[in-house]
Amino acid sequence: MSVRARPTHCGLDSAMEVISGKWKVLILWALRHQARRFGDLRRQVPGVSEKVLIQQLRELEADGIVLRETYEEAPLRVEYSLTKDGVALDEALKPLGVWGRERLSVRN
């Protein structure tokens, strides 16, 4: 369930509620193949501020899309990865990415 309280009216509305935000889809893209540390995510999503990246990761974690794992070692290590629902969401977004690439090629 989304961390936001706005009622949704259909499945697409519910999905859009989870991925709303300028950076969430790019975060999903960066995590699609492997777990990443915060600094690595910042490099993979150029232009996002630290504050906004933290906020978006927290929302994705609360929605069950991203898993945050802390490893008790020196120095402390935190990694982010996709949950089962996150992988399913990534798979659902693939056709949208194909559509976007085709649209880009037509427009250029």
N, CA, C and O atoms as a GROMACS GRO file, in nm:
protein
  432
    1MET      N    1   0.084  -0.118   0.000
    1MET     CA    2   0.000   0.000   0.000
    1MET      C    3   0.089   0.124   0.000
    1MET      O    4   0.191   0.129   0.068
    2SER      N    5   0.048   0.223  -0.075
    2SER     CA    6   0.126   0.345  -0.088
    2SER      C    7   0.132   0.420   0.045
    2SER      O    8   0.041   0.414   0.127
    3VAL      N    9   0.242   0.492   0.064
    3VAL     CA   10   0.256   0.571   0.186
    3VAL      C   11   0.167   0.693   0.184
    3VAL      O   12   0.142   0.754   0.288
    4ARG      N   13   0.119   0.728   0.068
    4ARG     CA   14   0.030   0.843   0.058
    4ARG      C   15  -0.114   0.798   0.082
    4ARG      O   16  -0.147   0.682   0.055
    5ALA      N   17  -0.196   0.885   0.130
    5ALA     CA   18  -0.331   0.846   0.172
    5ALA      C   19  -0.437   0.874   0.067
    5ALA      O   20  -0.555   0.846   0.091
    6ARG      N   21  -0.401   0.928  -0.047
    6ARG     CA   22  -0.500   0.960  -0.150
    6ARG      C   23  -0.564   0.832  -0.201
    6ARG      O   24  -0.494   0.737  -0.234
    7PRO      N   25  -0.698   0.828  -0.207
    7PRO     CA   26  -0.763   0.707  -0.257
    7PRO      C   27  -0.736   0.688  -0.406
    7PRO      O   28  -0.733   0.785  -0.482
    8THR      N   29  -0.719   0.564  -0.447
    8THR     CA   30  -0.698   0.534  -0.588
    8THR      C   31  -0.825   0.473  -0.645
    8THR      O   32  -0.906   0.415  -0.572
    9HIS      N   33  -0.841   0.487  -0.775
    9HIS     CA   34  -0.965   0.445  -0.839
    9HIS      C   35  -0.948   0.326  -0.933
    9HIS      O   36  -1.046   0.262  -0.970
   10CYS      N   37  -0.826   0.296  -0.972
   10CYS     CA   38  -0.801   0.182  -1.059
   10CYS      C   39  -0.657   0.136  -1.040
   10CYS      O   40  -0.579   0.202  -0.971
   11GLY      N   41  -0.622   0.025  -1.101
   11GLY     CA   42  -0.487  -0.028  -1.087
   11GLY      C   43  -0.380   0.066  -1.139
   11GLY      O   44  -0.274   0.080  -1.078
   12LEU      N   45  -0.407   0.132  -1.251
   12LEU     CA   46  -0.309   0.226  -1.307
   12LEU      C   47  -0.288   0.344  -1.214
   12LEU      O   48  -0.175   0.390  -1.196
   13ASP      N   49  -0.395   0.393  -1.157
   13ASP     CA   50  -0.386   0.504  -1.062
   13ASP      C   51  -0.302   0.462  -0.941
   13ASP      O   52  -0.221   0.540  -0.891
   14SER      N   53  -0.323   0.339  -0.895
   14SER     CA   54  -0.246   0.288  -0.781
   14SER      C   55  -0.098   0.277  -0.816
   14SER      O   56  -0.012   0.314  -0.735
   15ALA      N   57  -0.068   0.226  -0.935
   15ALA     CA   58   0.072   0.214  -0.979
   15ALA      C   59   0.137   0.351  -0.992
   15ALA      O   60   0.252   0.369  -0.951
   16MET      N   61   0.066   0.446  -1.050
   16MET     CA   62   0.122   0.580  -1.066
   16MET      C   63   0.148   0.647  -0.932
   16MET      O   64   0.242   0.725  -0.918
   17GLU      N   65   0.066   0.615  -0.835
   17GLU     CA   66   0.086   0.670  -0.700
   17GLU      C   67   0.220   0.623  -0.643
   17GLU      O   68   0.290   0.700  -0.577
   18VAL      N   69   0.256   0.498  -0.670
   18VAL     CA   70   0.381   0.443  -0.618
   18VAL      C   71   0.503   0.503  -0.689
   18VAL      O   72   0.604   0.530  -0.625
   19ILE      N   73   0.494   0.525  -0.820
   19ILE     CA   74   0.612   0.573  -0.895
   19ILE      C   75   0.609   0.723  -0.917
   19ILE      O   76   0.695   0.777  -0.988
   20SER      N   77   0.512   0.793  -0.857
   20SER     CA   78   0.508   0.938  -0.873
   20SER      C   79   0.632   0.999  -0.811
   20SER      O   80   0.683   0.952  -0.710
   21GLY      N   81   0.679   1.103  -0.872
   21GLY     CA   82   0.802   1.167  -0.828
   21GLY      C   83   0.903   1.164  -0.942
   21GLY      O   84   0.911   1.066  -1.016
   22LYS      N   85   0.976   1.269  -0.954
   22LYS     CA   86   1.067   1.285  -1.068
   22LYS      C   87   1.174   1.177  -1.076
   22LYS      O   88   1.219   1.144  -1.186
   23TRP      N   89   1.217   1.121  -0.964
   23TRP     CA   90   1.335   1.035  -0.962
   23TRP      C   91   1.307   0.887  -0.940
   23TRP      O   92   1.398   0.805  -0.957
   24LYS      N   93   1.187   0.850  -0.902
   24LYS     CA   94   1.161   0.712  -0.862
   24LYS      C   95   1.186   0.610  -0.973
   24LYS      O   96   1.245   0.505  -0.948
   25VAL      N   97   1.144   0.640  -1.094
   25VAL     CA   98   1.166   0.546  -1.204
   25VAL      C   99   1.315   0.532  -1.232
   25VAL      O  100   1.362   0.422  -1.263
   26LEU      N  101   1.390   0.640  -1.221
   26LEU     CA  102   1.535   0.633  -1.242
   26LEU      C  103   1.603   0.554  -1.130
   26LEU      O  104   1.702   0.485  -1.155
   27ILE      N  105   1.552   0.564  -1.010
   27ILE     CA  106   1.605   0.484  -0.898
   27ILE      C  107   1.579   0.336  -0.926
   27ILE      O  108   1.667   0.253  -0.907
   28LEU      N  109   1.458   0.304  -0.970
   28LEU     CA  110   1.426   0.165  -1.005
   28LEU      C  111   1.520   0.114  -1.113
   28LEU      O  112   1.570   0.002  -1.106
   29TRP      N  113   1.544   0.198  -1.213
   29TRP     CA  114   1.632   0.160  -1.323
   29TRP      C  115   1.773   0.132  -1.271
   29TRP      O  116   1.837   0.036  -1.313
   30ALA      N  117   1.821   0.215  -1.180
   30ALA     CA  118   1.957   0.199  -1.125
   30ALA      C  119   1.969   0.072  -1.040
   30ALA      O  120   2.078   0.016  -1.029
   31LEU      N  121   1.860   0.027  -0.982
   31LEU     CA  122   1.863  -0.092  -0.895
   31LEU      C  123   1.822  -0.220  -0.967
   31LEU      O  124   1.816  -0.326  -0.905
   32ARG      N  125   1.793  -0.214  -1.096
   32ARG     CA  126   1.732  -0.328  -1.165
   32ARG      C  127   1.820  -0.451  -1.171
   32ARG      O  128   1.767  -0.562  -1.176
   33HIS      N  129   1.953  -0.435  -1.170
   33HIS     CA  130   2.041  -0.552  -1.182
   33HIS      C  131   2.118  -0.588  -1.055
   33HIS      O  132   2.164  -0.701  -1.040
   34GLN      N  133   2.131  -0.491  -0.965
   34GLN     CA  134   2.212  -0.518  -0.846
   34GLN      C  135   2.180  -0.420  -0.734
   34GLN      O  136   2.126  -0.312  -0.756
   35ALA      N  137   2.214  -0.462  -0.613
   35ALA     CA  138   2.202  -0.374  -0.497
   35ALA      C  139   2.308  -0.265  -0.509
   35ALA      O  140   2.416  -0.288  -0.564
   36ARG      N  141   2.275  -0.150  -0.458
   36ARG     CA  142   2.370  -0.037  -0.465
   36ARG      C  143   2.374   0.038  -0.333
   36ARG      O  144   2.275   0.046  -0.260
   37ARG      N  145   2.490   0.093  -0.305
   37ARG     CA  146   2.505   0.180  -0.190
   37ARG      C  147   2.456   0.319  -0.227
   37ARG      O  148   2.439   0.350  -0.345
   38PHE      N  149   2.432   0.403  -0.126
   38PHE     CA  150   2.375   0.535  -0.148
   38PHE      C  151   2.460   0.619  -0.244
   38PHE      O  152   2.406   0.679  -0.338
   39GLY      N  153   2.590   0.623  -0.222
   39GLY     CA  154   2.677   0.703  -0.308
   39GLY      C  155   2.674   0.658  -0.453
   39GLY      O  156   2.678   0.739  -0.545
   40ASP      N  157   2.665   0.527  -0.472
   40ASP     CA  158   2.656   0.472  -0.607
   40ASP      C  159   2.524   0.513  -0.672
   40ASP      O  160   2.519   0.546  -0.790
   41LEU      N  161   2.417   0.511  -0.594
   41LEU     CA  162   2.288   0.556  -0.647
   41LEU      C  163   2.292   0.702  -0.688
   41LEU      O  164   2.237   0.739  -0.791
   42ARG      N  165   2.358   0.785  -0.609
   42ARG     CA  166   2.371   0.928  -0.644
   42ARG      C  167   2.441   0.944  -0.778
   42ARG      O  168   2.404   1.030  -0.857
   43ARG      N  169   2.542   0.861  -0.804
   43ARG     CA  170   2.612   0.868  -0.933
   43ARG      C  171   2.526   0.815  -1.046
   43ARG      O  172   2.534   0.864  -1.159
   44GLN      N  173   2.444   0.715  -1.018
   44GLN     CA  174   2.359   0.654  -1.121
   44GLN      C  175   2.239   0.742  -1.158
   44GLN      O  176   2.181   0.728  -1.265
   45VAL      N  177   2.202   0.832  -1.067
   45VAL     CA  178   2.088   0.921  -1.090
   45VAL      C  179   2.138   1.065  -1.084
   45VAL      O  180   2.115   1.135  -0.986
   46PRO      N  181   2.206   1.109  -1.190
   46PRO     CA  182   2.265   1.243  -1.188
   46PRO      C  183   2.157   1.351  -1.179
   46PRO      O  184   2.052   1.342  -1.242
   47GLY      N  185   2.186   1.452  -1.100
   47GLY     CA  186   2.096   1.565  -1.085
   47GLY      C  187   2.009   1.561  -0.961
   47GLY      O  188   1.953   1.663  -0.922
   48VAL      N  189   1.996   1.445  -0.899
   48VAL     CA  190   1.913   1.434  -0.779
   48VAL      C  191   1.994   1.483  -0.659
   48VAL      O  192   2.112   1.451  -0.645
   49SER      N  193   1.930   1.559  -0.573
   49SER     CA  194   1.997   1.604  -0.451
   49SER      C  195   1.996   1.491  -0.349
   49SER      O  196   1.915   1.398  -0.358
   50GLU      N  197   2.086   1.500  -0.253
   50GLU     CA  198   2.093   1.399  -0.148
   50GLU      C  199   1.961   1.392  -0.071
   50GLU      O  200   1.911   1.283  -0.042
   51LYS      N  201   1.907   1.508  -0.038
   51LYS     CA  202   1.783   1.514   0.038
   51LYS      C  203   1.668   1.446  -0.036
   51LYS      O  204   1.594   1.368   0.022
   52VAL      N  205   1.655   1.476  -0.165
   52VAL     CA  206   1.545   1.419  -0.243
   52VAL      C  207   1.565   1.269  -0.263
   52VAL      O  208   1.469   1.193  -0.258
   53LEU      N  209   1.689   1.226  -0.286
   53LEU     CA  210   1.716   1.084  -0.303
   53LEU      C  211   1.677   1.007  -0.176
   53LEU      O  212   1.615   0.901  -0.183
   54ILE      N  213   1.714   1.060  -0.061
   54ILE     CA  214   1.677   0.998   0.066
   54ILE      C  215   1.525   0.989   0.078
   54ILE      O  216   1.472   0.885   0.116
   55GLN      N  217   1.456   1.098   0.048
   55GLN     CA  218   1.310   1.101   0.057
   55GLN      C  219   1.246   0.999  -0.037
   55GLN      O  220   1.156   0.924   0.003
   56GLN      N  221   1.291   0.995  -0.161
   56GLN     CA  222   1.234   0.903  -0.259
   56GLN      C  223   1.262   0.757  -0.220
   56GLN      O  224   1.176   0.671  -0.236
   57LEU      N  225   1.382   0.730  -0.170
   57LEU     CA  226   1.414   0.593  -0.125
   57LEU      C  227   1.326   0.552  -0.007
   57LEU      O  228   1.280   0.438  -0.001
   58ARG      N  229   1.302   0.644   0.085
   58ARG     CA  230   1.215   0.614   0.200
   58ARG      C  231   1.072   0.582   0.154
   58ARG      O  232   1.009   0.491   0.207
   59GLU      N  233   1.023   0.659   0.057
   59GLU     CA  234   0.888   0.634   0.007
   59GLU      C  235   0.881   0.499  -0.064
   59GLU      O  236   0.786   0.423  -0.045
   60LEU      N  237   0.982   0.469  -0.147
   60LEU     CA  238   0.985   0.340  -0.216
   60LEU      C  239   0.997   0.225  -0.117
   60LEU      O  240   0.939   0.119  -0.137
   61GLU      N  241   1.072   0.246  -0.010
   61GLU     CA  242   1.084   0.144   0.094
   61GLU      C  243   0.950   0.124   0.166
   61GLU      O  244   0.908   0.011   0.190
   62ALA      N  245   0.883   0.234   0.199
   62ALA     CA  246   0.754   0.225   0.267
   62ALA      C  247   0.649   0.158   0.178
   62ALA      O  248   0.557   0.093   0.229
   63ASP      N  249   0.661   0.174   0.048
   63ASP     CA  250   0.568   0.111  -0.047
   63ASP      C  251   0.605  -0.033  -0.079
   63ASP      O  252   0.536  -0.099  -0.156
   64GLY      N  253   0.715  -0.083  -0.020
   64GLY     CA  254   0.754  -0.222  -0.042
   64GLY      C  255   0.822  -0.247  -0.175
   64GLY      O  256   0.825  -0.361  -0.222
   65ILE      N  257   0.878  -0.145  -0.236
   65ILE     CA  258   0.944  -0.156  -0.366
   65ILE      C  259   1.094  -0.172  -0.350
   65ILE      O  260   1.158  -0.244  -0.426
   66VAL      N  261   1.150  -0.105  -0.252
   66VAL     CA  262   1.295  -0.106  -0.227
   66VAL      C  263   1.321  -0.161  -0.087
   66VAL      O  264   1.248  -0.131   0.008
   67LEU      N  265   1.425  -0.241  -0.076
   67LEU     CA  266   1.470  -0.294   0.052
   67LEU      C  267   1.598  -0.222   0.091
   67LEU      O  268   1.691  -0.211   0.012
   68ARG      N  269   1.602  -0.173   0.215
   68ARG     CA  270   1.721  -0.109   0.270
   68ARG      C  271   1.783  -0.205   0.369
   68ARG      O  272   1.720  -0.240   0.469
   69GLU      N  273   1.906  -0.249   0.342
   69GLU     CA  274   1.976  -0.341   0.431
   69GLU      C  275   2.098  -0.272   0.490
   69GLU      O  276   2.179  -0.213   0.418
   70THR      N  277   2.109  -0.281   0.622
   70THR     CA  278   2.223  -0.224   0.694
   70THR      C  279   2.312  -0.338   0.740
   70THR      O  280   2.264  -0.434   0.801
   71TYR      N  281   2.440  -0.327   0.710
   71TYR     CA  282   2.538  -0.428   0.751
   71TYR      C  283   2.622  -0.371   0.863
   71TYR      O  284   2.686  -0.267   0.848
   72GLU      N  285   2.621  -0.439   0.976
   72GLU     CA  286   2.694  -0.393   1.095
   72GLU      C  287   2.841  -0.430   1.082
   72GLU      O  288   2.887  -0.530   1.137
   73GLU      N  289   2.911  -0.350   1.010
   73GLU     CA  290   3.054  -0.369   0.993
   73GLU      C  291   3.118  -0.230   0.992
   73GLU      O  292   3.049  -0.129   0.980
   74ALA      N  293   3.247  -0.227   1.005
   74ALA     CA  294   3.317  -0.098   1.007
   74ALA      C  295   3.385  -0.080   0.871
   74ALA      O  296   3.466  -0.164   0.832
   75PRO      N  297   3.356   0.026   0.801
   75PRO     CA  298   3.252   0.126   0.828
   75PRO      C  299   3.113   0.069   0.798
   75PRO      O  300   3.099  -0.029   0.724
   76LEU      N  301   3.012   0.132   0.857
   76LEU     CA  302   2.874   0.090   0.839
   76LEU      C  303   2.841   0.090   0.689
   76LEU      O  304   2.877   0.184   0.617
   77ARG      N  305   2.774  -0.014   0.643
   77ARG     CA  306   2.740  -0.026   0.501
   77ARG      C  307   2.589  -0.041   0.488
   77ARG      O  308   2.528  -0.124   0.556
   78VAL      N  309   2.530   0.039   0.400
   78VAL     CA  310   2.387   0.032   0.372
   78VAL      C  311   2.371   0.009   0.223
   78VAL      O  312   2.432   0.079   0.142
   79GLU      N  313   2.289  -0.090   0.187
   79GLU     CA  314   2.263  -0.118   0.046
   79GLU      C  315   2.113  -0.116   0.020
   79GLU      O  316   2.032  -0.153   0.105
   80TYR      N  317   2.080  -0.073  -0.100
   80TYR     CA  318   1.942  -0.069  -0.145
   80TYR      C  319   1.926  -0.167  -0.260
   80TYR      O  320   2.013  -0.177  -0.347
   81SER      N  321   1.815  -0.240  -0.260
   81SER     CA  322   1.786  -0.334  -0.368
   81SER      C  323   1.636  -0.338  -0.391
   81SER      O  324   1.558  -0.286  -0.311
   82LEU      N  325   1.596  -0.400  -0.500
   82LEU     CA  326   1.454  -0.414  -0.529
   82LEU      C  327   1.397  -0.534  -0.455
   82LEU      O  328   1.461  -0.639  -0.445
   83THR      N  329   1.278  -0.519  -0.404
   83THR     CA  330   1.204  -0.631  -0.345
   83THR      C  331   1.140  -0.710  -0.459
   83THR      O  332   1.155  -0.674  -0.576
   84LYS      N  333   1.070  -0.814  -0.426
   84LYS     CA  334   0.995  -0.892  -0.526
   84LYS      C  335   0.896  -0.801  -0.599
   84LYS      O  336   0.882  -0.808  -0.721
   85ASP      N  337   0.826  -0.717  -0.523
   85ASP     CA  338   0.733  -0.622  -0.586
   85ASP      C  339   0.807  -0.520  -0.672
   85ASP      O  340   0.756  -0.476  -0.775
   86GLY      N  341   0.927  -0.480  -0.629
   86GLY     CA  342   1.007  -0.387  -0.707
   86GLY      C  343   1.050  -0.446  -0.840
   86GLY      O  344   1.049  -0.378  -0.943
   87VAL      N  345   1.089  -0.573  -0.839
   87VAL     CA  346   1.126  -0.642  -0.963
   87VAL      C  347   1.004  -0.652  -1.054
   87VAL      O  348   1.015  -0.630  -1.175
   88ALA      N  349   0.888  -0.684  -0.997
   88ALA     CA  350   0.766  -0.693  -1.077
   88ALA      C  351   0.730  -0.557  -1.137
   88ALA      O  352   0.687  -0.549  -1.252
   89LEU      N  353   0.747  -0.451  -1.060
   89LEU     CA  354   0.721  -0.316  -1.110
   89LEU      C  355   0.818  -0.282  -1.223
   89LEU      O  356   0.777  -0.225  -1.324
   90ASP      N  357   0.945  -0.317  -1.207
   90ASP     CA  358   1.043  -0.293  -1.312
   90ASP      C  359   1.003  -0.365  -1.440
   90ASP      O  360   1.013  -0.309  -1.549
   91GLU      N  361   0.958  -0.489  -1.427
   91GLU     CA  362   0.913  -0.566  -1.544
   91GLU      C  363   0.792  -0.498  -1.609
   91GLU      O  364   0.781  -0.494  -1.732
   92ALA      N  365   0.701  -0.447  -1.528
   92ALA     CA  366   0.582  -0.381  -1.580
   92ALA      C  367   0.617  -0.251  -1.653
   92ALA      O  368   0.546  -0.210  -1.745
   93LEU      N  369   0.726  -0.186  -1.613
   93LEU     CA  370   0.766  -0.060  -1.675
   93LEU      C  371   0.845  -0.078  -1.805
   93LEU      O  372   0.860   0.016  -1.881
   94LYS      N  373   0.896  -0.199  -1.830
   94LYS     CA  374   0.976  -0.223  -1.951
   94LYS      C  375   0.903  -0.186  -2.079
   94LYS      O  376   0.962  -0.119  -2.163
   95PRO      N  377   0.777  -0.225  -2.099
   95PRO     CA  378   0.708  -0.184  -2.222
   95PRO      C  379   0.696  -0.032  -2.235
   95PRO      O  380   0.698   0.021  -2.346
   96LEU      N  381   0.682   0.037  -2.125
   96LEU     CA  382   0.677   0.182  -2.128
   96LEU      C  383   0.810   0.239  -2.176
   96LEU      O  384   0.813   0.336  -2.253
   97GLY      N  385   0.921   0.179  -2.131
   97GLY     CA  386   1.053   0.221  -2.178
   97GLY      C  387   1.071   0.198  -2.327
   97GLY      O  388   1.129   0.282  -2.396
   98VAL      N  389   1.022   0.085  -2.377
   98VAL     CA  390   1.029   0.056  -2.521
   98VAL      C  391   0.949   0.161  -2.598
   98VAL      O  392   0.996   0.213  -2.699
   99TRP      N  393   0.830   0.192  -2.550
   99TRP     CA  394   0.747   0.294  -2.613
   99TRP      C  395   0.821   0.428  -2.617
   99TRP      O  396   0.819   0.498  -2.719
  100GLY      N  397   0.885   0.464  -2.507
  100GLY     CA  398   0.957   0.590  -2.501
  100GLY      C  399   1.074   0.595  -2.598
  100GLY      O  400   1.094   0.696  -2.665
  101ARG      N  401   1.151   0.485  -2.608
  101ARG     CA  402   1.263   0.482  -2.703
  101ARG      C  403   1.214   0.493  -2.846
  101ARG      O  404   1.275   0.563  -2.927
  102GLU      N  405   1.104   0.425  -2.879
  102GLU     CA  406   1.047   0.434  -3.014
  102GLU      C  407   1.001   0.576  -3.043
  102GLU      O  408   1.021   0.627  -3.153
  103ARG      N  409   0.941   0.638  -2.946
  103ARG     CA  410   0.894   0.776  -2.962
  103ARG      C  411   1.011   0.871  -2.983
  103ARG      O  412   1.002   0.963  -3.065
  104LEU      N  413   1.120   0.849  -2.909
  104LEU     CA  414   1.238   0.933  -2.927
  104LEU      C  415   1.295   0.920  -3.069
  104LEU      O  416   1.333   1.020  -3.130
  105SER      N  417   1.300   0.797  -3.121
  105SER     CA  418   1.356   0.776  -3.253
  105SER      C  419   1.268   0.839  -3.362
  105SER      O  420   1.320   0.883  -3.465
  106VAL      N  421   1.138   0.844  -3.341
  106VAL     CA  422   1.046   0.905  -3.438
  106VAL      C  423   1.060   1.056  -3.435
  106VAL      O  424   1.053   1.122  -3.539
  107ARG      N  425   1.081   1.111  -3.317
  107ARG     CA  426   1.089   1.257  -3.301
  107ARG      C  427   1.222   1.315  -3.346
  107ARG      O  428   1.231   1.434  -3.376
  108ASN      N  429   1.327   1.232  -3.351
  108ASN     CA  430   1.461   1.283  -3.388
  108ASN      C  431   1.490   1.266  -3.534
  108ASN      O  432   1.597   1.304  -3.580
   0.00000   0.00000   0.00000
